[in-house]
Amino acid sequence: MLVQGINAGWMGPFLPEISHVVQVPIDNAGLIVSATAAGFLAALLAAGETSHRWSAQNTLTASMLLVSGGLFGLSIASALPGLLCAAFVAGLGYGAVEVASNAMVVDLNRDRLAAALNYLHLMFGVGALLGPIIAGFALSNHLRYSIVFGAGAAFSALIVILLITTPTIETRMIAVRGDGFIPMLTRPLIWVVGAVLFLYVGTETGIGAWLFLYLRTAGALSVALASWGVSLYWAGLIGGRLIGGRLAHHIPAREFTMLAAAVSAAALVVLIAAPTIRVLAAPMIVLIGLGYGPIFPNMIAVGAARFPSEVGRMTSIVVAGGALGGIFVPWIMGHAIVVASPRAAMEFALGITALMALISIAGLRARRQP
């Protein structure tokens, strides 16, 4: 999860350099983010089944091997098609990591689902915080993105070795064979959770990818300050998940999701209105991440509580909705930057965040009906 977060955090700051090196428009370079999300989506359905038939630990090992190969491909590819293929392979690994890690943590923490999942996904936030810092250091010291991606591939390969040499983890509850994917798709809760994750992953990924460029243009910040701005966003995400872990026993997950989305939407309004006022921009960036932080793990917790024996399948279905959001929303935001302005991209993210809060409200009403 740490490696997955690092990749999400450093990709945005590297996109302008990638665009220059491979000589493509910036929105086309942003397709790397969409290709990663496409691989993520492709891995989800298969990983949902293997989590029932194959140990989560073995799934994690295979998934990190894919991540290592994908990052190595990103480090050596010299043209956009090669970069997209490598990003797709890395996305395959990230998709399998998502399902296997959630299934393992749920099986080991049945009595504290929301708290445990918030702490698991906290590691994604830590990685996403480190990513822009790494990218900012590399850009300031004229280190090519290929060197950084190569180092990421080596680190991922080390994790593969550690997983292979780690004794098998026994879970407290063995998942039983359920009815499968199709019957689960008839459950309204699956669609509510999937819709929230579609919007959430799309906006979280899109802002993570394009905030650097927004701060450079609309905010007129230097490379170093814009990189730190992205780091503040992911720092807010970490804070949100720490708070989510603390409050999970006191606030129902779906109510928490509605409030969190409202916080992010309000902060986006201020950031769009005053991007050049640094005394306002910095705390608003933190608040955007703070609001987004608990949404993903809380939605997984809602699904895991409702489908305790089919966590792998449930996770693969609803996170597939998130992957679709990760494919389309960042691309739309990048296209908005090209045809309109960076402000238009952030306004689109604001609309998506507000819609996420509305869907959460609708889901809550549906839940209270007899």
C-alpha positions as CSV (number, residue, x, y, z in Angstrom):
1,M,0.0,0.0,0.0
2,L,2.9,2.3,0.7
3,V,4.4,1.7,-2.8
4,Q,0.9,2.2,-4.4
5,G,0.7,5.6,-2.6
6,I,4.1,6.7,-3.7
7,N,3.2,6.0,-7.3
8,A,0.0,8.1,-6.9
9,G,1.9,10.9,-5.3
10,W,4.9,11.3,-7.6
11,M,3.1,10.8,-11.0
12,G,1.5,14.3,-11.1
13,P,4.8,16.2,-10.6
14,F,6.5,14.0,-13.2
15,L,3.9,14.5,-15.9
16,P,5.3,17.8,-17.3
17,E,8.7,16.2,-17.6
18,I,7.3,13.0,-19.2
19,S,5.3,15.2,-21.6
20,H,8.5,17.0,-22.6
21,V,10.7,13.9,-22.9
22,V,8.3,11.9,-25.1
23,Q,7.0,15.0,-26.9
24,V,3.3,14.7,-26.4
25,P,0.7,17.2,-25.1
26,I,0.2,17.2,-21.3
27,D,-3.3,15.7,-21.4
28,N,-1.9,12.8,-23.4
29,A,0.9,12.3,-20.9
30,G,-1.9,12.2,-18.3
31,L,-3.2,9.1,-19.9
32,I,-0.5,7.3,-17.9
33,V,-2.8,7.8,-14.9
34,S,-5.7,6.4,-16.8
35,A,-3.7,3.4,-18.0
36,T,-2.7,2.6,-14.4
37,A,-6.4,2.8,-13.4
38,A,-7.4,0.5,-16.4
39,G,-4.9,-2.1,-15.2
40,F,-6.2,-1.7,-11.7
41,L,-9.7,-2.4,-13.0
42,A,-8.7,-5.4,-15.0
43,A,-7.0,-7.0,-12.0
44,L,-10.0,-6.6,-9.6
45,L,-12.4,-9.2,-10.8
46,A,-9.7,-11.9,-11.0
47,A,-8.2,-11.0,-7.6
48,G,-11.7,-11.1,-6.1
49,E,-12.0,-14.8,-7.1
50,T,-8.4,-15.8,-6.2
51,S,-8.8,-14.3,-2.7
52,H,-11.3,-17.1,-2.1
53,R,-9.2,-19.9,-3.7
54,W,-5.6,-18.7,-3.1
55,S,-4.1,-17.1,0.0
56,A,-4.1,-13.3,0.2
57,Q,-0.4,-13.5,0.9
58,N,0.4,-15.3,-2.3
59,T,-1.8,-12.8,-4.2
60,L,0.2,-10.0,-2.6
61,T,3.5,-11.6,-3.7
62,A,2.3,-12.0,-7.3
63,S,0.9,-8.5,-7.4
64,M,4.1,-6.8,-6.2
65,L,6.0,-8.7,-8.9
66,L,3.7,-7.0,-11.4
67,V,4.2,-3.6,-9.8
68,S,8.0,-4.1,-10.0
69,G,7.8,-5.0,-13.6
70,G,5.5,-2.1,-14.4
71,L,7.7,0.5,-12.7
72,F,10.8,-1.0,-14.5
73,G,8.9,-0.6,-17.8
74,L,8.1,3.0,-16.9
75,S,11.8,3.7,-16.3
76,I,13.0,2.4,-19.7
77,A,10.1,3.2,-22.1
78,S,11.0,6.0,-24.5
79,A,7.6,6.6,-26.1
80,L,4.0,7.0,-24.9
81,P,2.7,3.6,-26.0
82,G,5.5,1.9,-24.0
83,L,4.7,4.1,-21.0
84,L,1.0,3.2,-21.2
85,C,1.7,-0.5,-21.4
86,A,4.0,-0.3,-18.4
87,A,1.5,1.7,-16.4
88,F,-1.2,-0.9,-17.2
89,V,1.1,-3.7,-15.9
90,A,1.7,-1.7,-12.7
91,G,-2.0,-1.1,-12.4
92,L,-2.6,-4.8,-12.6
93,G,-0.4,-5.2,-9.5
94,Y,-2.1,-2.4,-7.6
95,G,-5.5,-3.8,-8.3
96,A,-4.5,-7.2,-6.8
97,V,-2.9,-5.4,-3.8
98,E,-6.1,-3.6,-3.2
99,V,-8.2,-6.7,-3.0
100,A,-5.8,-9.0,-1.2
101,S,-4.7,-6.5,1.5
102,N,-8.3,-5.5,2.3
103,A,-9.4,-9.1,2.5
104,M,-6.5,-10.0,4.8
105,V,-7.0,-7.1,7.1
106,V,-10.8,-7.7,7.3
107,D,-10.3,-11.4,8.2
108,L,-7.9,-10.4,11.0
109,N,-10.0,-7.5,12.4
110,R,-13.7,-8.6,12.2
111,D,-14.5,-6.7,15.4
112,R,-13.0,-3.3,14.3
113,L,-13.5,-3.1,10.6
114,A,-13.6,0.6,10.0
115,A,-10.7,1.4,12.3
116,A,-8.4,-1.3,10.9
117,L,-9.2,-0.4,7.3
118,N,-8.5,3.3,8.0
119,Y,-5.1,2.4,9.4
120,L,-4.4,0.1,6.4
121,H,-5.2,2.8,3.9
122,L,-3.2,5.2,6.1
123,M,-0.1,3.6,4.5
124,F,-1.3,4.6,1.1
125,G,-1.5,8.2,2.3
126,V,2.0,8.0,3.8
127,G,3.3,6.8,0.4
128,A,1.3,9.5,-1.4
129,L,2.9,12.1,0.9
130,L,6.4,10.8,0.2
131,G,5.8,10.6,-3.6
132,P,5.7,14.4,-4.3
133,I,8.6,14.9,-1.9
134,I,10.7,12.4,-3.8
135,A,9.6,14.0,-7.1
136,G,10.4,17.5,-5.9
137,F,13.9,16.4,-4.8
138,A,14.5,14.7,-8.1
139,L,13.3,17.6,-10.2
140,S,15.3,20.1,-8.1
141,N,18.4,18.0,-8.6
142,H,17.8,17.3,-12.3
143,L,17.3,13.5,-11.7
144,R,15.4,11.9,-14.6
145,Y,12.0,10.3,-13.8
146,S,13.4,7.1,-15.3
147,I,16.0,6.9,-12.4
148,V,13.2,7.3,-9.8
149,F,10.9,4.8,-11.4
150,G,13.8,2.3,-11.6
151,A,14.5,2.8,-7.8
152,G,10.8,2.1,-7.2
153,A,11.0,-1.1,-9.2
154,A,13.9,-2.3,-7.1
155,F,12.1,-1.4,-3.9
156,S,9.0,-3.4,-5.0
157,A,11.2,-6.4,-5.9
158,L,12.6,-6.3,-2.3
159,I,9.0,-6.5,-1.0
160,V,8.5,-9.6,-3.2
161,I,11.5,-11.2,-1.6
162,L,10.2,-10.3,1.9
163,L,6.7,-11.7,1.2
164,I,8.2,-15.0,-0.1
165,T,10.3,-15.4,3.1
166,T,7.5,-14.4,5.5
167,P,5.6,-17.3,7.2
168,T,2.0,-17.7,6.0
169,I,-0.4,-15.6,8.0
170,E,-3.4,-17.5,9.4
171,T,-6.7,-15.7,9.4
172,R,-9.3,-16.0,12.1
173,M,-12.3,-16.5,9.8
174,I,-12.1,-18.6,6.6
175,A,-14.1,-17.1,3.7
176,V,-16.8,-19.4,2.4
177,R,-17.9,-19.8,-1.1
178,G,-20.7,-17.4,-1.9
179,D,-23.2,-17.0,-4.7
180,G,-20.8,-15.1,-6.9
181,F,-20.6,-11.7,-8.6
182,I,-23.9,-11.6,-10.5
183,P,-26.3,-12.1,-7.5
184,M,-24.2,-9.5,-5.5
185,L,-24.9,-7.0,-8.3
186,T,-28.6,-7.1,-7.5
187,R,-27.9,-5.6,-4.0
188,P,-28.6,-1.8,-3.9
189,L,-25.9,-1.3,-1.3
190,I,-23.3,-2.5,-3.8
191,W,-24.3,0.2,-6.2
192,V,-24.3,3.0,-3.6
193,V,-20.9,2.0,-2.4
194,G,-19.6,1.5,-6.0
195,A,-20.9,4.9,-7.0
196,V,-19.3,6.7,-4.1
197,L,-16.0,5.0,-4.8
198,F,-16.3,5.9,-8.5
199,L,-16.5,9.6,-7.6
200,Y,-14.0,9.4,-4.8
201,V,-11.2,7.6,-6.6
202,G,-11.7,9.8,-9.7
203,T,-11.4,13.0,-7.7
204,E,-8.7,11.8,-5.4
205,T,-6.6,10.6,-8.3
206,G,-7.4,13.6,-10.5
207,I,-6.5,16.2,-7.8
208,G,-3.4,14.2,-7.0
209,A,-2.3,14.2,-10.6
210,W,-3.2,17.8,-11.6
211,L,-2.8,19.8,-8.3
212,F,0.9,20.4,-9.1
213,L,0.1,21.9,-12.4
214,Y,-2.8,23.9,-10.9
215,L,-0.5,25.4,-8.3
216,R,2.2,26.2,-10.8
217,T,-0.2,28.1,-13.1
218,A,-3.2,29.4,-11.2
219,G,-1.2,29.7,-7.9
220,A,2.1,30.9,-9.6
221,L,4.2,28.7,-7.3
222,S,7.7,27.5,-7.9
223,V,8.4,23.8,-8.7
224,A,9.5,23.2,-5.1
225,L,6.5,24.9,-3.5
226,A,4.0,23.2,-5.9
227,S,5.5,19.8,-5.0
228,W,5.1,20.7,-1.3
229,G,1.5,21.7,-2.0
230,V,0.8,18.2,-3.4
231,S,2.5,16.7,-0.3
232,L,0.2,18.8,1.9
233,Y,-2.8,17.2,0.1
234,W,-1.6,13.7,0.8
235,A,-0.6,14.8,4.4
236,G,-4.3,15.8,4.8
237,L,-5.3,12.3,3.5
238,I,-3.1,10.7,6.2
239,G,-4.7,12.9,8.9
240,G,-8.2,12.1,7.7
241,R,-7.5,8.3,8.0
242,L,-5.9,8.7,11.4
243,I,-9.1,10.6,12.5
244,G,-11.2,8.0,10.7
245,G,-9.5,5.2,12.7
246,R,-10.1,7.1,15.9
247,L,-13.8,8.0,15.3
248,A,-14.9,4.8,13.6
249,H,-16.4,3.5,16.8
250,H,-18.4,6.7,17.4
251,I,-19.7,7.9,14.0
252,P,-21.4,5.5,11.5
253,A,-19.3,5.0,8.3
254,R,-21.8,6.5,5.9
255,E,-22.6,9.6,8.0
256,F,-18.9,10.1,8.3
257,T,-18.5,9.8,4.5
258,M,-21.2,12.5,3.9
259,L,-19.5,14.9,6.4
260,A,-16.0,14.2,5.0
261,A,-17.1,14.9,1.4
262,A,-18.7,18.2,2.6
263,V,-15.4,19.3,4.2
264,S,-13.5,18.6,1.0
265,A,-16.0,20.4,-1.1
266,A,-15.9,23.5,1.1
267,A,-12.1,23.6,1.0
268,L,-12.2,23.2,-2.8
269,V,-14.4,26.3,-3.1
270,V,-11.9,28.4,-1.1
271,L,-8.9,27.0,-3.1
272,I,-10.6,27.8,-6.4
273,A,-11.6,31.3,-5.3
274,A,-8.1,32.3,-3.9
275,P,-5.3,30.1,-5.3
276,T,-2.7,32.8,-5.0
277,I,-3.3,33.6,-1.3
278,R,-0.8,31.2,0.2
279,V,-2.0,31.7,3.7
280,L,-5.4,30.3,2.6
281,A,-4.2,27.8,-0.1
282,A,-2.1,25.7,2.2
283,P,-4.7,24.9,4.9
284,M,-7.4,24.4,2.2
285,I,-5.2,21.8,0.4
286,V,-4.8,20.0,3.8
287,L,-8.6,20.1,4.4
288,I,-9.3,18.7,0.9
289,G,-7.1,15.7,1.7
290,L,-8.4,15.5,5.3
291,G,-12.0,15.2,4.0
292,Y,-11.1,12.6,1.4
293,G,-9.1,10.5,3.8
294,P,-11.7,8.3,5.5
295,I,-14.1,7.9,2.6
296,F,-12.5,4.9,0.9
297,P,-11.9,2.7,4.0
298,N,-15.3,3.6,5.4
299,M,-17.0,2.4,2.3
300,I,-15.1,-0.8,2.3
301,A,-16.1,-1.3,5.9
302,V,-19.7,-0.8,5.0
303,G,-19.5,-3.5,2.4
304,A,-17.5,-5.9,4.6
305,A,-20.0,-5.6,7.4
306,R,-22.9,-6.4,5.0
307,F,-21.1,-9.3,3.1
308,P,-18.7,-10.8,5.8
309,S,-18.1,-14.1,4.0
310,E,-17.5,-12.5,0.5
311,V,-15.2,-9.6,1.3
312,G,-12.9,-10.4,-1.7
313,R,-15.8,-10.4,-4.2
314,M,-17.4,-7.3,-2.6
315,T,-14.1,-5.4,-2.6
316,S,-13.4,-6.3,-6.2
317,I,-16.8,-5.1,-7.4
318,V,-17.0,-1.8,-5.5
319,V,-13.3,-0.9,-6.1
320,A,-13.9,-1.7,-9.8
321,G,-16.3,1.3,-9.6
322,G,-13.5,3.3,-8.1
323,A,-11.1,2.2,-10.9
324,L,-13.5,3.4,-13.5
325,G,-13.6,6.8,-11.9
326,G,-9.8,6.7,-11.8
327,I,-9.8,6.1,-15.6
328,F,-12.2,8.8,-16.6
329,V,-12.1,11.7,-14.1
330,P,-8.3,12.5,-14.3
331,W,-8.5,12.4,-18.1
332,I,-11.5,14.8,-18.1
333,M,-9.6,17.1,-15.7
334,G,-6.6,17.0,-17.9
335,H,-8.7,17.7,-21.0
336,A,-10.3,20.6,-19.1
337,I,-6.9,22.1,-18.5
338,V,-6.0,22.0,-22.2
339,V,-9.3,23.3,-23.6
340,A,-10.2,25.7,-20.8
341,S,-8.0,26.3,-17.8
342,P,-6.6,24.6,-14.6
343,R,-9.4,26.4,-12.7
344,A,-12.0,24.5,-14.8
345,A,-10.4,21.2,-13.8
346,M,-10.7,22.0,-10.1
347,E,-14.3,23.2,-10.6
348,F,-15.1,19.9,-12.2
349,A,-13.5,18.1,-9.1
350,L,-15.7,20.3,-6.9
351,G,-18.8,19.2,-8.7
352,I,-17.8,15.5,-8.4
353,T,-17.2,15.9,-4.7
354,A,-20.5,17.6,-4.1
355,L,-22.2,14.7,-6.0
356,M,-20.4,12.2,-3.8
357,A,-22.0,13.8,-0.7
358,L,-25.4,13.7,-2.3
359,I,-25.1,10.0,-3.2
360,S,-24.1,9.3,0.4
361,I,-27.2,11.1,1.6
362,A,-29.4,9.0,-0.8
363,G,-27.7,5.8,0.4
364,L,-28.4,6.8,4.0
365,R,-32.1,7.4,3.3
366,A,-32.4,4.0,1.5
367,R,-30.8,2.3,4.4
368,R,-33.3,3.7,6.9
369,Q,-36.3,2.5,4.9
370,P,-38.0,-0.6,6.4
